[in-house]
Each structure stands twice: as structure tokens, then as C-alpha cells.
């Protein structure tokens, strides 16, 4: 019974668990946001590429 009481009072692993949960949450957000960021970056590079082609077409 003393072992269980010590486990209940022991808070040394709490911070590690909290940091682990934060890291997992950030990872999930990145996985969900990945396709949206990819589409936005592709659109931006397409615009820049078209502008460069138009700017150099006169040469």
C-alpha cells in the first residue's frame, strides 16, 4: 500500500508527460496542415515562375 501512496504523490514524471503531449499535438497539427501548406506553396511558386517567365520573355 505504501508503494501506491508514493506513486500517487510522485509528480516527477508529470512535466515529461505534459511535454510529450504538447509534442504530439504539434505533430498532429503539422500533419493536418501539410496538404494545405503544400497547395499554398505550389500556388505561390507557380505565380513567381510565371512572373519570371514573363519578365525574361522579351530577351
Helices and strands as residue ranges (DSSP letters): H 2-9, H 14-56
